[in-house]
């Protein structure tokens, strides 16, 4: 009787030893040599599942004990014995540096920087003996830099391709007057997760000087308490890209983001509470999508949220942004101010609402499928309704009863919102940076 019950159990797909067609009873344990999933050693497994996991006797990609079976862009042994990419620096034991493609950097390719006493003034900048100066790390010529702690240093990167990574809480600052970071020449620089704070005097947090072809990409970077007259980030050329970053509580008279003659790409970021103003674009190309620009400016500033003067070559896109509660001087358009725009351009699916003074103004700047108010703007597809932000959030996401839900352009194709939530959640996308989750 017991034997009969066993045969019935083996014929069920819920049985871990079930293999359809294995003889005599669809039982993997009786067909290991014939290619069934049952194993007792690695020799009985083949790629891509070349490791025998015990005690389940199952062929998998890796085990905790044999994690070295994972490599390349999938160096970590994850759940279910499957290799995956790294998601944190701690998962890369050899270098403590997880690259954007999910692979782990070779420690010989990384220059390590840490403040004293963890670091020392030395040219090696190795994982075992990190240096204390970013300049020393750059001098190694290595592709990757890894920051720990707080670095007090003015840094210039010129004609270099380099990627900067940090451990949680790492900060680049400057206690004396002047700039913090300059990216110049033909440099291609990427920075992940760094805090850049403390520019003062006539300094700038980040400066891209004119005359270069530099490209700077900031991902999950935060900048605050930069109070120099030069601005929080000033780009006089090159290409500046910010993604999932925050510029807040900077008191620079130069504004939070000032771009002239170059290109600004701004995605899923927040520009808020900057007394000198939010974003100023002069003779620039730009692509702004899924951003919150809020509570910038002060009674004496010439703009609040966004100023566009003239146009550079390239794209001129402002889509799915929320621009609200910005302020400025008397008679200033504190939402979006267009000046000297010689050719017609159109911006769609934005919330520009509740700024002091006028919300939008300027010739040749048109708006479609946008919520603009309380003063109205021309355009049959535009709305003038309170977007109903959630005051408890403090980040100007919309509430579930907002009338901007499902009101974006039906032909829009943007796939996510500021938080990475999928668009649309309903029949159409929502206007503004945030997509409401039902």
Phi, psi and omega in degrees: 000316179297322180296320179297320178296323180297318180297320178298317180297320182293337182276001181262139182293341177287344178288127182297343180258013180283125174224111182301128177090350177290141185253148005268349191230041184052036187246118182302324185297342182255010181217031181301318181292339181268012175096017176290171183283344181290140179213158172236352178204164180299333182298338181269003180244157179221162182301144006272000177249081190259007181244133178269116180267126179248144012266010182284349180055045183240139176281124181227175179284329185196166169224168178301320180286337182234049181293340180294350175294342177266141182201184177061227181281000178229069189271357188248134175276114184255197183298144178073015179070030180251138176285143179214169176286156176290148177239355178211157179296327183297339179281354179253086189294328184285331184228348185054035182220107179266122183276160183301334180276005179091358177270163178261133179292150169285133184301333179289346179264003185242133171260124186259138183229130179211147178289159174297141010266357179295322178255168179219158180285092183213158182275351186288316180052041181272172178296323180285326182227076180295152176269168184258358183235135176297325179301319178294321179296318177296325181294342178290340182077007182284153185289326186243143173239140180236120183263142169230144172069204182251124180252125177257098188195142169272125188243131173240127176242117183229130177055045180225147168254116186209148178239130182251127175242159181221158165275161185307129176088001180292142186222139170251125186218179175209120182280336178260168183295150175125181182289165174254312183223129172243130174242119193225169174069224182259031184289148170233104190239134173239137180229130181241127165070012182274145169262132180237108189224151163103011175295140184213179180062229178267020187271172180230143175299303177227136180228129169252103185292162178287161173092353182253173175247026187297150174231126179236125179242122180248124180236123182055037177267142176242139177226123179210163178057032171264114192241013180287159182287345183281351180105164178285306170229125178234121179242116180258020180163180178074196182236124179245124180234127175239134178223131177054036183247166183225126172243109185214150175057039171262135184255020179294135177289345180278359180089171183281313183227114179237116183234126178223126176076002181236211182230134174243125170245121184230117186228135171049044184235167181236128175239105190213148172062036177256116191291336180278355182119169184272275187232128178238124182237122180233120179050041185243159164263154186202151175219105182244116182221134173064044180242154171250124178239103193218142170060035175264162178091173181208171184305338182256001185279155183274350173207167181246284183274300187216128176242128178238116179241122181059179180224140171267175175291158179103201185284152174221079188242128172226103186223139174056049175246157175242117184237109191209151174057031172273155184223171180190193180289177180301138177063021179266136171284112190258356173276275176231118181250119176258132179225135174059039178270113189272341182234148181294133174226158184225139179241138185229155171067032181252152167258120173233092193215139171076018172279153178289150182069208180284150181279310180221151175198164177117141180288149174071009173250108182254159183231138178226149177045044182237156176256108185232126180178176013285341175281147188273164176222150182294151178132119186290341181265359182273159179240164172220079181224150174297120183290349177060065172290158178268106183297335179291334179284322181071010182232012171062040164278153182274155176271167185293345180261007182294141180279358176275354179292134178064027183244006179286170179306124181297342178266003180295151184235001181301129193269339183221171176251193184298332181265000184086004177289144184294141169249141350274162172266340178238213182290329178222167177288157176271149176287144176098184186286336188251134173260118182293135178264120182300000000 
